[in-house]
Amino acid sequence: MKRNYFKVGAVLAASALALTACGNDGGNEAAGEDKKLNIAVFNGWDEGIASSELWKAVLEEKGYEVELTNSDVAPLFEGLSSGDYDLTTDVWLPVTHASYLKDYGDEIEDLGAWNTESRLTVAVNEDAPIDSLDELAANADKFNNRIVGIEPGAGLTEAMNEAAIPEYGLDDMEFLTSSTAAMLTELETATNNGENIVVTLWEPHWANAAFPVKNLEDPKGSLGDAEGIHTFSRTGFADDHAEVAKWMGDFKMDLETLYDLENLLFVENDTDDYQPLVKQWMEENREFVDGMTD
């Protein structure tokens, strides 16, 4: 099992194609236009890492120079609103990042949802003695009175604190928040030891396939229904880069395809040098990749 999950650095492309009056393979960008892009990536959110790494490779094939910058949630939205970043591919709506949209929604632009099958979850080992969140409080001792969470500033953590924990009477359980990597380490350890565990998780995430877990039912709907994963840009990005904005707006990726990419990046290989793996995946899925920039 891959252990060094999220050590991703900002990586500059080695070169950019020279601009010409005719543009590049995309054919629509004006001569002399800035071809440098900065995509901001949430720390620890693998669907954002995977989609950003994929877009970096695709855009570089089209002559762009792409930098990926990791960030926690609040600084990412602040940086996008101030124009320090051009894009981010991992904004969850209508629930997870709703509070950030209240603060920054007027200063950033929604380019559209590329997946609408996503949801926040609370997961347990598949042989755990409960199947629903409304059974957890009465069985808290079977899980050492602990819920293992992710980053303190994550929208999932906010949903737990403001809705799931009070609505299901889980206030007496210890809610640990640190990082997604730490949560996955705890999940792996519990799995290896055959122990019960409760973690906050989400779909899409490769851990749903890599570990024997099940999502607890949420009869009160405290974590919301299915969500969309949106690409957002800084204000004015579509005016500056109409071609890329259109590609991003038209982009769609279902869970099966996303899990295939995530499995290659995060499960089958123990590396944080994702670009060679992304390019391998692109060659194996060329029809899909070509459709990203039609």
Protein Blocks (a to p, Z undefined) as FASTA:
>chain_A
ZZblmlccddddfbdcdddfkopfnopacghiafbdcddddehiaklmmmmmmmmmmmmm
nopacddddddfklmmmmmmnopambdckbccfklmmmmmmmmmmmcccebjfbfkbccd
ddddfkbcbfbfklmmmmmmmnoopacdddfkbmklmmmmmmmmmmnopmmpccddfbfk
lmmmmmmmmmmnopacddddddddfklmmpccdddddfkomnopaddddddddehklmmm
mmlmmmmmmpccdfklmmmmmmmmmmmpccfblklmmmmmmmmmmmmmmmmmZZ
